[in-house]
Amino acid sequence: MIRLAPLAWCLAALTALPATAQDAPPSPPAPAPVPPASAAATDQAAPRLSRIQGTVVLSRRNPVVGATVLLTALDPPRRVWVTSTDDRGEFRMDALPEGSYRLEARRPDLASVIRDRLALHPPFRAVVELTMHPVEGGATPDTTAAPGPDAAAGLHVTGHTVDRAGTPIPDARLRWVDAAGRRDPANLQSGEDGSFALQGLPPGTWRLEVMGVGFLPVRVDLPVDEDTAVTAVLVKQSAGHEPLPLDLIPPEEAIPPPAPKAAAAAPAKPAGGKPE
C-alpha cells in the first residue's frame, strides 16, 4: 500500500532545494579584451636610432690613440657629438637619429681626416675606418676662423657628458676658449646628470676642452654660429696610456688687471701763506 507524504512536507523539501542556474541572477558581462598594439604603432612611437663606430689608424697595425672624433648632424637642428679613440684606436657613438652626418678625426700631430655625407638608416649601424697621416712639421696648421660679430644676447649651448654606455659623467670640466684669443675663456662643470648649459656665447670658433677624472681628454674646435647641442662621449684611460705633450701643459688662467692706484693727495698749503 502506497502512502502519500503530507503536502506540508513536500513544500518544505522544495523550498530547501538549491537554486538552479536559471534562478540565479545574471552575472555582469566580462570586459572585451583589448587588442595588442600593432607592430606598426610600436615602431612609430619608439624613436629610430642608430650607431656610428669604427677605428682610426696610421696603418693596419698602428691605431691612433687619443684622437678626437667629431660628428656633426647636417640636418637641423644643429647637433654635435664628440669623443676620443681608445687604446685600440676605436670609437663609438650611440643613440643617433636617422640623417646625414659629417665625421672628422683630429689630432694635433696628424692631418685631419673627414668623411662627409655619411648617411644613417636605423636600425642599421655605420662602421667606418679612418686613416690618418703625419703632418710635415709635426703639428696641424691653425685654420680656425676669427669669431664673428657679437649677437645681442649670444648663443645657447647645451649638452651632456656621458661614457660609452650612456651613463652620465658628473663634474666633468668644460672649457671654452676663443680660437682668436679675443675673449676670456668660459669654464663650467657638468651636473649630477651630466648636463651643462652655457648662455650668451658669442658666435665664432671656440676650442672646447672636456676633461673627466680617469677619462681621456677631448679637445675640438667648434664653429658656433647658432644654438647648438653637444654630446661629449668620454672614454676610460687605459693603465698604460701615455698622454700627449698637450695634456701635460697646465691650463691657462686669466690674470686680472692690476687695481688702479689711488690718486695722490694735493699737498696742504701752510697756514697764513701768501697767495701765489
Order of alpha helices (4+ residues) and beta strands (2+ residues): alpha-alpha-beta-beta-beta-beta-beta-beta-beta-beta-beta-beta-beta-beta-beta-beta-beta
